[in-house]
Amino acid sequence: MIQARCPICDAAVVAEHKPFCSKRCKTIDLGSWLDGAYTIPAVEPPSPEELSPEELEVLFGKAEA
């Protein structure tokens, strides 16, 4: 059977503090969340002003007059 490991210090997980090994590692993880250390980088789409007429046509279709 595979023993679960603490994501902070790699020690064996303790049921009372699952998925961590101790209250200390729980607190370290909470601090990381609160500091913004766990983020997903965003990619901003280009604004319509940055696109060429051809790119706009592909995205929105040809405008009818």
C-alpha positions as CSV (number, residue, x, y, z in Angstrom):
1,M,0.0,0.0,0.0
2,I,1.3,3.5,-0.9
3,Q,1.6,5.9,2.1
4,A,0.4,9.4,1.4
5,R,3.1,12.1,1.8
6,C,2.7,15.7,3.1
7,P,2.9,18.2,0.2
8,I,4.9,20.6,2.4
9,C,7.7,18.5,4.0
10,D,7.2,15.0,2.4
11,A,6.6,13.3,5.8
12,A,3.9,10.7,6.2
13,V,0.4,12.1,6.4
14,V,-1.4,11.9,9.8
15,A,-5.2,11.3,9.7
16,E,-5.8,14.2,12.1
17,H,-4.1,16.7,9.7
18,K,-4.9,15.1,6.4
19,P,-3.5,15.8,3.7
20,F,-0.6,17.2,5.9
21,C,1.5,15.6,8.6
22,S,1.1,18.3,11.2
23,K,-0.6,21.5,12.2
24,R,2.6,23.3,11.3
25,C,2.4,22.2,7.7
26,K,-1.3,23.1,7.5
27,T,-0.4,26.6,8.7
28,I,2.4,27.0,6.2
29,D,0.1,25.9,3.4
30,L,-2.6,28.4,4.6
31,G,0.0,31.2,4.6
32,S,1.0,30.4,1.1
33,W,-2.7,30.7,0.0
34,L,-3.1,34.0,1.8
35,D,0.1,35.4,0.4
36,G,-1.0,34.6,-3.1
37,A,1.7,32.1,-3.8
38,Y,-0.7,29.7,-5.4
39,T,-1.9,31.4,-8.6
40,I,-2.8,30.4,-12.1
41,P,-1.3,32.9,-14.6
42,A,-3.8,34.5,-16.9
43,V,-3.4,35.3,-20.6
44,E,-5.3,38.4,-21.5
45,P,-6.9,38.2,-25.0
46,P,-6.0,41.0,-27.4
47,S,-8.2,44.0,-27.6
48,P,-10.1,44.6,-30.9
49,E,-7.8,47.6,-31.5
50,E,-4.8,45.3,-31.5
51,L,-6.2,43.0,-34.2
52,S,-6.0,43.4,-37.9
53,P,-9.2,43.7,-40.0
54,E,-8.5,40.1,-41.3
55,E,-8.3,38.8,-37.7
56,L,-11.5,40.6,-36.7
57,E,-13.3,39.1,-39.7
58,V,-12.1,35.6,-38.7
59,L,-13.3,36.1,-35.1
60,F,-16.6,37.9,-35.8
61,G,-17.5,37.1,-39.4
62,K,-17.8,39.6,-42.2
63,A,-19.9,42.6,-41.2
64,E,-22.9,43.2,-43.4
65,A,-23.5,46.8,-44.7
